[in-house]
């Protein structure tokens, strides 16, 4: 995946939202962004689905609200 921070900015996804969706910590998200740790395959697939229009930001927001 290209620059993760740029992708998150383009799709208006906050670090804490990605952490919540993936069941990880915000520190993990920061480590992925900084290249300290590789992006997990499941997270990469989720973001790829978003990039390809298989899911959208509204779907993600709906799922976030349902679990709060």
N, C-alpha and C positions, 0 to 999 in steps of 0.2 A: 504494500500500500504506500502511496505517496505520503507526503507529510501529514501526519495524523492531526496535529493542531490545526492546520489549514482546513482539513476536512471537517473537523468539529466546528470550526468557525463558520464555514460555508453552510453547514446544516443546523446551525444554532443549537448545538449540543454542548452542554456544560460538562466539565470534568465529573462533577458529582452525579450527573444524570447517566453518563456512560458507566461510571462505577456501579450505580444502582442497577442498571439494565444487565450488566454482565456479572453481578454478584461479587464484585471486587472492591477494593478500597480506592480512594482517590489517589493514594500514593502509588498504587499499581498503574493507574492511568498516567500519572506523571512520569513514572519509569518507562512506560511504553513511548510516551511523547519524546522523552529525552534519549531514547535508544538504549537505556540501561538494561531493559528486558525486552524480549521479542513479544510482539502482539500475539496473544493466543489465537489459535486457528478459529475457534468459535466466534470470537470477537471480530476477527477479520472477515468471516463469512457474513456476520450481521451487518457490518459496515459496507461490504460489497453489495449486499441486497439493497441497502439504502441508496448506494451510488447508482445502481442499475435500475432504480425505480420499482423494485419488487415490493418494497415497503416505503413509507414516507414518514416525515417528521410528525404528522398528525397521528399516525398509528402509534408511533413511539410515545408521544405525549399521552395518548389515551391509556396505554399500558402502564405508564408511570402513575397516572392518577388512580388507576384501579388498584394499585398496590400500596398506596399511601394510607 
